[in-house]
Amino acid sequence: MYFSRDIALGGSDFTSAISRKLGIDQESAEKLKLHPSKDKEADVLDCVKGTFNDLLDEVKLSFGYYEKPGGQRGR
């Protein structure tokens, strides 16, 4: 293994974003996240877009670290 990293984002962050943006409790947000109705899919996607982008940024940072010259340890 050349590189490992924890990213402190997960399902609860997505649930919290849905809860906050739709003004619903965590339990309802979790259910909506797992099984959105057809009429709520766009709303759910809109709610989690920011959290998903945060996760994507973290993954990009990890790849950037690994690809830069000092980051390729063990090779």
PDB file of N, CA, C and O in Angstrom:
ATOM      1  N   MET A   1       0.855  -1.165   0.000  1.00  0.00           N
ATOM      2  CA  MET A   1       0.000   0.000   0.000  1.00  0.00           C
ATOM      3  C   MET A   1       0.908   1.237   0.000  1.00  0.00           C
ATOM      4  O   MET A   1       1.860   1.325   0.775  1.00  0.00           O
ATOM      5  N   TYR A   2       0.598   2.169  -0.866  1.00  0.00           N
ATOM      6  CA  TYR A   2       1.386   3.381  -0.987  1.00  0.00           C
ATOM      7  C   TYR A   2       0.790   4.554  -0.224  1.00  0.00           C
ATOM      8  O   TYR A   2       1.519   5.448   0.207  1.00  0.00           O
ATOM      9  N   PHE A   3      -0.500   4.558  -0.056  1.00  0.00           N
ATOM     10  CA  PHE A   3      -1.149   5.742   0.498  1.00  0.00           C
ATOM     11  C   PHE A   3      -2.503   5.361   1.060  1.00  0.00           C
ATOM     12  O   PHE A   3      -3.261   4.627   0.427  1.00  0.00           O
ATOM     13  N   SER A   4      -2.806   5.857   2.242  1.00  0.00           N
ATOM     14  CA  SER A   4      -4.162   5.692   2.755  1.00  0.00           C
ATOM     15  C   SER A   4      -4.563   6.988   3.451  1.00  0.00           C
ATOM     16  O   SER A   4      -3.722   7.735   3.951  1.00  0.00           O
ATOM     17  N   ARG A   5      -5.848   7.230   3.469  1.00  0.00           N
ATOM     18  CA  ARG A   5      -6.346   8.483   4.035  1.00  0.00           C
ATOM     19  C   ARG A   5      -7.798   8.293   4.425  1.00  0.00           C
ATOM     20  O   ARG A   5      -8.562   7.637   3.718  1.00  0.00           O
ATOM     21  N   ASP A   6      -8.171   8.869   5.548  1.00  0.00           N
ATOM     22  CA  ASP A   6      -9.574   8.878   5.959  1.00  0.00           C
ATOM     23  C   ASP A   6     -10.209  10.167   5.467  1.00  0.00           C
ATOM     24  O   ASP A   6      -9.622  11.244   5.568  1.00  0.00           O
ATOM     25  N   ILE A   7     -11.389  10.045   4.945  1.00  0.00           N
ATOM     26  CA  ILE A   7     -12.171  11.207   4.544  1.00  0.00           C
ATOM     27  C   ILE A   7     -13.388  11.233   5.461  1.00  0.00           C
ATOM     28  O   ILE A   7     -14.195  10.304   5.474  1.00  0.00           O
ATOM     29  N   ALA A   8     -13.500  12.309   6.221  1.00  0.00           N
ATOM     30  CA  ALA A   8     -14.532  12.387   7.251  1.00  0.00           C
ATOM     31  C   ALA A   8     -15.871  12.867   6.694  1.00  0.00           C
ATOM     32  O   ALA A   8     -16.466  13.815   7.208  1.00  0.00           O
ATOM     33  N   LEU A   9     -16.326  12.212   5.657  1.00  0.00           N
ATOM     34  CA  LEU A   9     -17.645  12.476   5.086  1.00  0.00           C
ATOM     35  C   LEU A   9     -18.312  11.133   4.865  1.00  0.00           C
ATOM     36  O   LEU A   9     -17.669  10.174   4.440  1.00  0.00           O
ATOM     37  N   GLY A  10     -19.585  11.068   5.151  1.00  0.00           N
ATOM     38  CA  GLY A  10     -20.281   9.811   4.945  1.00  0.00           C
ATOM     39  C   GLY A  10     -21.771  10.005   4.820  1.00  0.00           C
ATOM     40  O   GLY A  10     -22.259  11.115   4.608  1.00  0.00           O
ATOM     41  N   GLY A  11     -22.473   8.924   4.954  1.00  0.00           N
ATOM     42  CA  GLY A  11     -23.917   8.928   4.772  1.00  0.00           C
ATOM     43  C   GLY A  11     -24.647   9.890   5.688  1.00  0.00           C
ATOM     44  O   GLY A  11     -25.648  10.490   5.295  1.00  0.00           O
ATOM     45  N   SER A  12     -24.153  10.039   6.908  1.00  0.00           N
ATOM     46  CA  SER A  12     -24.826  10.947   7.842  1.00  0.00           C
ATOM     47  C   SER A  12     -24.723  12.401   7.380  1.00  0.00           C
ATOM     48  O   SER A  12     -25.609  13.206   7.668  1.00  0.00           O
ATOM     49  N   ASP A  13     -23.652  12.741   6.669  1.00  0.00           N
ATOM     50  CA  ASP A  13     -23.524  14.100   6.136  1.00  0.00           C
ATOM     51  C   ASP A  13     -24.561  14.359   5.048  1.00  0.00           C
ATOM     52  O   ASP A  13     -25.118  15.453   4.961  1.00  0.00           O
ATOM     53  N   PHE A  14     -24.812  13.357   4.230  1.00  0.00           N
ATOM     54  CA  PHE A  14     -25.833  13.486   3.195  1.00  0.00           C
ATOM     55  C   PHE A  14     -27.227  13.590   3.833  1.00  0.00           C
ATOM     56  O   PHE A  14     -28.061  14.390   3.410  1.00  0.00           O
ATOM     57  N   THR A  15     -27.455  12.761   4.859  1.00  0.00           N
ATOM     58  CA  THR A  15     -28.740  12.803   5.561  1.00  0.00           C
ATOM     59  C   THR A  15     -28.954  14.165   6.213  1.00  0.00           C
ATOM     60  O   THR A  15     -30.047  14.727   6.142  1.00  0.00           O
ATOM     61  N   SER A  16     -27.918  14.690   6.842  1.00  0.00           N
ATOM     62  CA  SER A  16     -28.024  15.998   7.494  1.00  0.00           C
ATOM     63  C   SER A  16     -28.319  17.106   6.492  1.00  0.00           C
ATOM     64  O   SER A  16     -29.097  18.016   6.778  1.00  0.00           O
ATOM     65  N   ALA A  17     -27.701  17.029   5.327  1.00  0.00           N
ATOM     66  CA  ALA A  17     -27.948  18.040   4.290  1.00  0.00           C
ATOM     67  C   ALA A  17     -29.406  18.006   3.841  1.00  0.00           C
ATOM     68  O   ALA A  17     -30.027  19.053   3.657  1.00  0.00           O
ATOM     69  N   ILE A  18     -29.946  16.813   3.666  1.00  0.00           N
ATOM     70  CA  ILE A  18     -31.352  16.671   3.273  1.00  0.00           C
ATOM     71  C   ILE A  18     -32.252  17.211   4.374  1.00  0.00           C
ATOM     72  O   ILE A  18     -33.193  17.958   4.104  1.00  0.00           O
ATOM     73  N   SER A  19     -31.965  16.836   5.603  1.00  0.00           N
ATOM     74  CA  SER A  19     -32.763  17.274   6.742  1.00  0.00           C
ATOM     75  C   SER A  19     -32.777  18.796   6.850  1.00  0.00           C
ATOM     76  O   SER A  19     -33.831  19.412   7.005  1.00  0.00           O
ATOM     77  N   ARG A  20     -31.599  19.385   6.765  1.00  0.00           N
ATOM     78  CA  ARG A  20     -31.455  20.831   6.910  1.00  0.00           C
ATOM     79  C   ARG A  20     -32.148  21.587   5.784  1.00  0.00           C
ATOM     80  O   ARG A  20     -32.889  22.538   6.033  1.00  0.00           O
ATOM     81  N   LYS A  21     -31.910  21.167   4.555  1.00  0.00           N
ATOM     82  CA  LYS A  21     -32.431  21.905   3.412  1.00  0.00           C
ATOM     83  C   LYS A  21     -33.926  21.712   3.183  1.00  0.00           C
ATOM     84  O   LYS A  21     -34.593  22.606   2.662  1.00  0.00           O
ATOM     85  N   LEU A  22     -34.456  20.556   3.569  1.00  0.00           N
ATOM     86  CA  LEU A  22     -35.889  20.326   3.401  1.00  0.00           C
ATOM     87  C   LEU A  22     -36.678  20.603   4.679  1.00  0.00           C
ATOM     88  O   LEU A  22     -37.908  20.567   4.677  1.00  0.00           O
ATOM     89  N   GLY A  23     -35.958  20.880   5.772  1.00  0.00           N
ATOM     90  CA  GLY A  23     -36.628  21.177   7.027  1.00  0.00           C
ATOM     91  C   GLY A  23     -37.374  19.994   7.619  1.00  0.00           C
ATOM     92  O   GLY A  23     -38.466  20.143   8.168  1.00  0.00           O
ATOM     93  N   ILE A  24     -36.767  18.805   7.499  1.00  0.00           N
ATOM     94  CA  ILE A  24     -37.388  17.594   8.042  1.00  0.00           C
ATOM     95  C   ILE A  24     -36.446  16.965   9.062  1.00  0.00           C
ATOM     96  O   ILE A  24     -35.260  17.293   9.101  1.00  0.00           O
ATOM     97  N   ASP A  25     -36.971  16.063   9.887  1.00  0.00           N
ATOM     98  CA  ASP A  25     -36.139  15.415  10.902  1.00  0.00           C
ATOM     99  C   ASP A  25     -35.172  14.413  10.251  1.00  0.00           C
ATOM    100  O   ASP A  25     -35.341  14.018   9.097  1.00  0.00           O
ATOM    101  N   GLN A  26     -34.164  14.020  11.022  1.00  0.00           N
ATOM    102  CA  GLN A  26     -33.120  13.114  10.519  1.00  0.00           C
ATOM    103  C   GLN A  26     -33.678  11.769  10.051  1.00  0.00           C
ATOM    104  O   GLN A  26     -33.243  11.235   9.030  1.00  0.00           O
ATOM    105  N   GLU A  27     -34.625  11.231  10.787  1.00  0.00           N
ATOM    106  CA  GLU A  27     -35.195   9.928  10.422  1.00  0.00           C
ATOM    107  C   GLU A  27     -35.914   9.996   9.070  1.00  0.00           C
ATOM    108  O   GLU A  27     -35.766   9.102   8.237  1.00  0.00           O
ATOM    109  N   SER A  28     -36.687  11.056   8.860  1.00  0.00           N
ATOM    110  CA  SER A  28     -37.389  11.228   7.581  1.00  0.00           C
ATOM    111  C   SER A  28     -36.393  11.464   6.449  1.00  0.00           C
ATOM    112  O   SER A  28     -36.575  10.977   5.332  1.00  0.00           O
ATOM    113  N   ALA A  29     -35.334  12.221   6.756  1.00  0.00           N
ATOM    114  CA  ALA A  29     -34.312  12.498   5.751  1.00  0.00           C
ATOM    115  C   ALA A  29     -33.577  11.217   5.346  1.00  0.00           C
ATOM    116  O   ALA A  29     -33.275  11.017   4.170  1.00  0.00           O
ATOM    117  N   GLU A  30     -33.295  10.362   6.313  1.00  0.00           N
ATOM    118  CA  GLU A  30     -32.629   9.087   6.027  1.00  0.00           C
ATOM    119  C   GLU A  30     -33.504   8.217   5.125  1.00  0.00           C
ATOM    120  O   GLU A  30     -33.014   7.621   4.166  1.00  0.00           O
ATOM    121  N   LYS A  31     -34.781   8.147   5.431  1.00  0.00           N
ATOM    122  CA  LYS A  31     -35.701   7.366   4.598  1.00  0.00           C
ATOM    123  C   LYS A  31     -35.774   7.934   3.179  1.00  0.00           C
ATOM    124  O   LYS A  31     -35.785   7.192   2.197  1.00  0.00           O
ATOM    125  N   LEU A  32     -35.822   9.249   3.096  1.00  0.00           N
ATOM    126  CA  LEU A  32     -35.889   9.902   1.789  1.00  0.00           C
ATOM    127  C   LEU A  32     -34.599   9.678   0.996  1.00  0.00           C
ATOM    128  O   LEU A  32     -34.633   9.490  -0.221  1.00  0.00           O
ATOM    129  N   LYS A  33     -33.480   9.699   1.688  1.00  0.00           N
ATOM    130  CA  LYS A  33     -32.186   9.459   1.035  1.00  0.00           C
ATOM    131  C   LYS A  33     -32.131   8.054   0.437  1.00  0.00           C
ATOM    132  O   LYS A  33     -31.667   7.867  -0.687  1.00  0.00           O
ATOM    133  N   LEU A  34     -32.601   7.088   1.188  1.00  0.00           N
ATOM    134  CA  LEU A  34     -32.531   5.696   0.737  1.00  0.00           C
ATOM    135  C   LEU A  34     -33.590   5.338  -0.296  1.00  0.00           C
ATOM    136  O   LEU A  34     -33.350   4.518  -1.182  1.00  0.00           O
ATOM    137  N   HIS A  35     -34.772   5.962  -0.176  1.00  0.00           N
ATOM    138  CA  HIS A  35     -35.879   5.614  -1.070  1.00  0.00           C
ATOM    139  C   HIS A  35     -36.657   6.865  -1.478  1.00  0.00           C
ATOM    140  O   HIS A  35     -37.800   7.049  -1.059  1.00  0.00           O
ATOM    141  N   PRO A  36     -36.045   7.723  -2.291  1.00  0.00           N
ATOM    142  CA  PRO A  36     -36.771   8.939  -2.692  1.00  0.00           C
ATOM    143  C   PRO A  36     -37.905   8.599  -3.666  1.00  0.00           C
ATOM    144  O   PRO A  36     -37.748   7.771  -4.563  1.00  0.00           O
ATOM    145  N   SER A  37     -39.021   9.243  -3.470  1.00  0.00           N
ATOM    146  CA  SER A  37     -40.122   9.062  -4.417  1.00  0.00           C
ATOM    147  C   SER A  37     -39.756   9.809  -5.701  1.00  0.00           C
ATOM    148  O   SER A  37     -38.902  10.695  -5.691  1.00  0.00           O
ATOM    149  N   LYS A  38     -40.398   9.449  -6.782  1.00  0.00           N
ATOM    150  CA  LYS A  38     -40.095  10.073  -8.085  1.00  0.00           C
ATOM    151  C   LYS A  38     -40.214  11.593  -8.026  1.00  0.00           C
ATOM    152  O   LYS A  38     -39.418  12.302  -8.641  1.00  0.00           O
ATOM    153  N   ASP A  39     -41.193  12.092  -7.296  1.00  0.00           N
ATOM    154  CA  ASP A  39     -41.396  13.540  -7.241  1.00  0.00           C
ATOM    155  C   ASP A  39     -40.406  14.244  -6.316  1.00  0.00           C
ATOM    156  O   ASP A  39     -40.337  15.473  -6.322  1.00  0.00           O
ATOM    157  N   LYS A  40     -39.635  13.491  -5.516  1.00  0.00           N
ATOM    158  CA  LYS A  40     -38.651  14.086  -4.597  1.00  0.00           C
ATOM    159  C   LYS A  40     -37.205  13.868  -5.041  1.00  0.00           C
ATOM    160  O   LYS A  40     -36.291  14.421  -4.428  1.00  0.00           O
ATOM    161  N   GLU A  41     -36.973  13.073  -6.093  1.00  0.00           N
ATOM    162  CA  GLU A  41     -35.607  12.771  -6.513  1.00  0.00           C
ATOM    163  C   GLU A  41     -34.789  14.025  -6.788  1.00  0.00           C
ATOM    164  O   GLU A  41     -33.654  14.141  -6.326  1.00  0.00           O
ATOM    165  N   ALA A  42     -35.354  14.958  -7.532  1.00  0.00           N
ATOM    166  CA  ALA A  42     -34.627  16.188  -7.872  1.00  0.00           C
ATOM    167  C   ALA A  42     -34.317  17.001  -6.623  1.00  0.00           C
ATOM    168  O   ALA A  42     -33.236  17.581  -6.513  1.00  0.00           O
ATOM    169  N   ASP A  43     -35.257  17.050  -5.678  1.00  0.00           N
ATOM    170  CA  ASP A  43     -35.031  17.778  -4.429  1.00  0.00           C
ATOM    171  C   ASP A  43     -33.890  17.155  -3.632  1.00  0.00           C
ATOM    172  O   ASP A  43     -33.033  17.865  -3.104  1.00  0.00           O
ATOM    173  N   VAL A  44     -33.882  15.826  -3.547  1.00  0.00           N
ATOM    174  CA  VAL A  44     -32.838  15.124  -2.807  1.00  0.00           C
ATOM    175  C   VAL A  44     -31.482  15.375  -3.469  1.00  0.00           C
ATOM    176  O   VAL A  44     -30.501  15.669  -2.784  1.00  0.00           O
ATOM    177  N   LEU A  45     -31.425  15.261  -4.785  1.00  0.00           N
ATOM    178  CA  LEU A  45     -30.163  15.512  -5.487  1.00  0.00           C
ATOM    179  C   LEU A  45     -29.674  16.939  -5.259  1.00  0.00           C
ATOM    180  O   LEU A  45     -28.478  17.165  -5.074  1.00  0.00           O
ATOM    181  N   ASP A  46     -30.576  17.883  -5.272  1.00  0.00           N
ATOM    182  CA  ASP A  46     -30.204  19.270  -5.025  1.00  0.00           C
ATOM    183  C   ASP A  46     -29.647  19.444  -3.607  1.00  0.00           C
ATOM    184  O   ASP A  46     -28.691  20.190  -3.395  1.00  0.00           O
ATOM    185  N   CYS A  47     -30.247  18.758  -2.655  1.00  0.00           N
ATOM    186  CA  CYS A  47     -29.808  18.850  -1.262  1.00  0.00           C
ATOM    187  C   CYS A  47     -28.405  18.289  -1.046  1.00  0.00           C
ATOM    188  O   CYS A  47     -27.624  18.848  -0.276  1.00  0.00           O
ATOM    189  N   VAL A  48     -28.088  17.197  -1.714  1.00  0.00           N
ATOM    190  CA  VAL A  48     -26.803  16.525  -1.461  1.00  0.00           C
ATOM    191  C   VAL A  48     -25.694  16.978  -2.397  1.00  0.00           C
ATOM    192  O   VAL A  48     -24.550  16.547  -2.250  1.00  0.00           O
ATOM    193  N   LYS A  49     -26.008  17.824  -3.338  1.00  0.00           N
ATOM    194  CA  LYS A  49     -25.007  18.255  -4.319  1.00  0.00           C
ATOM    195  C   LYS A  49     -23.763  18.855  -3.647  1.00  0.00           C
ATOM    196  O   LYS A  49     -22.640  18.520  -4.022  1.00  0.00           O
ATOM    197  N   GLY A  50     -23.950  19.719  -2.678  1.00  0.00           N
ATOM    198  CA  GLY A  50     -22.818  20.344  -1.996  1.00  0.00           C
ATOM    199  C   GLY A  50     -21.965  19.343  -1.244  1.00  0.00           C
ATOM    200  O   GLY A  50     -20.737  19.412  -1.287  1.00  0.00           O
ATOM    201  N   THR A  51     -22.609  18.412  -0.553  1.00  0.00           N
ATOM    202  CA  THR A  51     -21.888  17.384   0.198  1.00  0.00           C
ATOM    203  C   THR A  51     -21.140  16.460  -0.759  1.00  0.00           C
ATOM    204  O   THR A  51     -20.002  16.073  -0.496  1.00  0.00           O
ATOM    205  N   PHE A  52     -21.781  16.115  -1.859  1.00  0.00           N
ATOM    206  CA  PHE A  52     -21.118  15.269  -2.848  1.00  0.00           C
ATOM    207  C   PHE A  52     -19.899  15.986  -3.430  1.00  0.00           C
ATOM    208  O   PHE A  52     -18.855  15.366  -3.630  1.00  0.00           O
ATOM    209  N   ASN A  53     -20.024  17.276  -3.700  1.00  0.00           N
ATOM    210  CA  ASN A  53     -18.887  18.040  -4.217  1.00  0.00           C
ATOM    211  C   ASN A  53     -17.755  18.111  -3.199  1.00  0.00           C
ATOM    212  O   ASN A  53     -16.584  18.074  -3.576  1.00  0.00           O
ATOM    213  N   ASP A  54     -18.090  18.212  -1.909  1.00  0.00           N
ATOM    214  CA  ASP A  54     -17.068  18.187  -0.863  1.00  0.00           C
ATOM    215  C   ASP A  54     -16.320  16.856  -0.874  1.00  0.00           C
ATOM    216  O   ASP A  54     -15.095  16.823  -0.763  1.00  0.00           O
ATOM    217  N   LEU A  55     -17.062  15.767  -1.007  1.00  0.00           N
ATOM    218  CA  LEU A  55     -16.455  14.443  -1.065  1.00  0.00           C
ATOM    219  C   LEU A  55     -15.560  14.317  -2.297  1.00  0.00           C
ATOM    220  O   LEU A  55     -14.444  13.804  -2.214  1.00  0.00           O
ATOM    221  N   LEU A  56     -16.050  14.779  -3.417  1.00  0.00           N
ATOM    222  CA  LEU A  56     -15.269  14.733  -4.648  1.00  0.00           C
ATOM    223  C   LEU A  56     -13.985  15.544  -4.518  1.00  0.00           C
ATOM    224  O   LEU A  56     -12.930  15.108  -4.980  1.00  0.00           O
ATOM    225  N   ASP A  57     -14.061  16.710  -3.898  1.00  0.00           N
ATOM    226  CA  ASP A  57     -12.868  17.529  -3.681  1.00  0.00           C
ATOM    227  C   ASP A  57     -11.835  16.794  -2.834  1.00  0.00           C
ATOM    228  O   ASP A  57     -10.638  16.868  -3.109  1.00  0.00           O
ATOM    229  N   GLU A  58     -12.293  16.089  -1.809  1.00  0.00           N
ATOM    230  CA  GLU A  58     -11.379  15.330  -0.960  1.00  0.00           C
ATOM    231  C   GLU A  58     -10.697  14.198  -1.733  1.00  0.00           C
ATOM    232  O   GLU A  58      -9.506  13.946  -1.551  1.00  0.00           O
ATOM    233  N   VAL A  59     -11.449  13.529  -2.585  1.00  0.00           N
ATOM    234  CA  VAL A  59     -10.866  12.459  -3.405  1.00  0.00           C
ATOM    235  C   VAL A  59      -9.841  13.049  -4.373  1.00  0.00           C
ATOM    236  O   VAL A  59      -8.769  12.476  -4.571  1.00  0.00           O
ATOM    237  N   LYS A  60     -10.169  14.194  -4.974  1.00  0.00           N
ATOM    238  CA  LYS A  60      -9.226  14.861  -5.876  1.00  0.00           C
ATOM    239  C   LYS A  60      -7.947  15.251  -5.145  1.00  0.00           C
ATOM    240  O   LYS A  60      -6.852  15.107  -5.690  1.00  0.00           O
ATOM    241  N   LEU A  61      -8.076  15.746  -3.906  1.00  0.00           N
ATOM    242  CA  LEU A  61      -6.892  16.086  -3.115  1.00  0.00           C
ATOM    243  C   LEU A  61      -6.015  14.856  -2.886  1.00  0.00           C
ATOM    244  O   LEU A  61      -4.788  14.931  -2.950  1.00  0.00           O
ATOM    245  N   SER A  62      -6.666  13.726  -2.618  1.00  0.00           N
ATOM    246  CA  SER A  62      -5.918  12.488  -2.399  1.00  0.00           C
ATOM    247  C   SER A  62      -5.145  12.083  -3.649  1.00  0.00           C
ATOM    248  O   SER A  62      -3.970  11.725  -3.566  1.00  0.00           O
ATOM    249  N   PHE A  63      -5.800  12.137  -4.804  1.00  0.00           N
ATOM    250  CA  PHE A  63      -5.108  11.804  -6.047  1.00  0.00           C
ATOM    251  C   PHE A  63      -3.994  12.807  -6.337  1.00  0.00           C
ATOM    252  O   PHE A  63      -2.909  12.432  -6.782  1.00  0.00           O
ATOM    253  N   GLY A  64      -4.271  14.074  -6.083  1.00  0.00           N
ATOM    254  CA  GLY A  64      -3.258  15.104  -6.301  1.00  0.00           C
ATOM    255  C   GLY A  64      -2.022  14.867  -5.451  1.00  0.00           C
ATOM    256  O   GLY A  64      -0.898  15.025  -5.928  1.00  0.00           O
ATOM    257  N   TYR A  65      -2.223  14.486  -4.192  1.00  0.00           N
ATOM    258  CA  TYR A  65      -1.106  14.186  -3.309  1.00  0.00           C
ATOM    259  C   TYR A  65      -0.309  13.009  -3.841  1.00  0.00           C
ATOM    260  O   TYR A  65       0.921  13.054  -3.883  1.00  0.00           O
ATOM    261  N   TYR A  66      -0.994  11.975  -4.240  1.00  0.00           N
ATOM    262  CA  TYR A  66      -0.328  10.769  -4.712  1.00  0.00           C
ATOM    263  C   TYR A  66       0.436  11.019  -6.008  1.00  0.00           C
ATOM    264  O   TYR A  66       1.511  10.453  -6.209  1.00  0.00           O
ATOM    265  N   GLU A  67      -0.104  11.856  -6.887  1.00  0.00           N
ATOM    266  CA  GLU A  67       0.501  12.078  -8.191  1.00  0.00           C
ATOM    267  C   GLU A  67       1.656  13.065  -8.176  1.00  0.00           C
ATOM    268  O   GLU A  67       2.475  13.054  -9.095  1.00  0.00           O
ATOM    269  N   LYS A  68       1.748  13.919  -7.161  1.00  0.00           N
ATOM    270  CA  LYS A  68       2.840  14.892  -7.149  1.00  0.00           C
ATOM    271  C   LYS A  68       4.152  14.212  -6.802  1.00  0.00           C
ATOM    272  O   LYS A  68       4.152  13.176  -6.136  1.00  0.00           O
ATOM    273  N   PRO A  69       5.271  14.776  -7.241  1.00  0.00           N
ATOM    274  CA  PRO A  69       6.555  14.108  -7.023  1.00  0.00           C
ATOM    275  C   PRO A  69       6.806  13.683  -5.582  1.00  0.00           C
ATOM    276  O   PRO A  69       7.143  12.503  -5.487  1.00  0.00           O
ATOM    277  N   GLY A  70       6.734  14.286  -4.562  1.00  0.00           N
ATOM    278  CA  GLY A  70       7.024  13.782  -3.219  1.00  0.00           C
ATOM    279  C   GLY A  70       5.985  12.823  -2.681  1.00  0.00           C
ATOM    280  O   GLY A  70       6.230  12.169  -1.667  1.00  0.00           O
ATOM    281  N   GLY A  71       4.836  12.715  -3.320  1.00  0.00           N
ATOM    282  CA  GLY A  71       3.756  11.891  -2.812  1.00  0.00           C
ATOM    283  C   GLY A  71       3.835  10.434  -3.198  1.00  0.00           C
ATOM    284  O   GLY A  71       3.073   9.623  -2.673  1.00  0.00           O
ATOM    285  N   GLN A  72       4.737  10.072  -4.107  1.00  0.00           N
ATOM    286  CA  GLN A  72       4.831   8.689  -4.565  1.00  0.00           C
ATOM    287  C   GLN A  72       5.849   7.932  -3.735  1.00  0.00           C
ATOM    288  O   GLN A  72       6.885   7.505  -4.245  1.00  0.00           O
ATOM    289  N   ARG A  73       5.560   7.772  -2.485  1.00  0.00           N
ATOM    290  CA  ARG A  73       6.473   7.103  -1.573  1.00  0.00           C
ATOM    291  C   ARG A  73       6.453   5.584  -1.836  1.00  0.00           C
ATOM    292  O   ARG A  73       5.427   5.014  -2.207  1.00  0.00           O
ATOM    293  N   GLY A  74       7.582   4.973  -1.639  1.00  0.00           N
ATOM    294  CA  GLY A  74       7.668   3.533  -1.775  1.00  0.00           C
ATOM    295  C   GLY A  74       7.917   3.038  -3.180  1.00  0.00           C
ATOM    296  O   GLY A  74       7.943   1.828  -3.405  1.00  0.00           O
ATOM    297  N   ARG A  75       8.100   3.925  -4.121  1.00  0.00           N
ATOM    298  CA  ARG A  75       8.347   3.488  -5.494  1.00  0.00           C
ATOM    299  C   ARG A  75       9.795   3.570  -5.832  1.00  0.00           C
ATOM    300  O   ARG A  75      10.188   3.240  -6.951  1.00  0.00           O
TER     301      ARG A  75
END
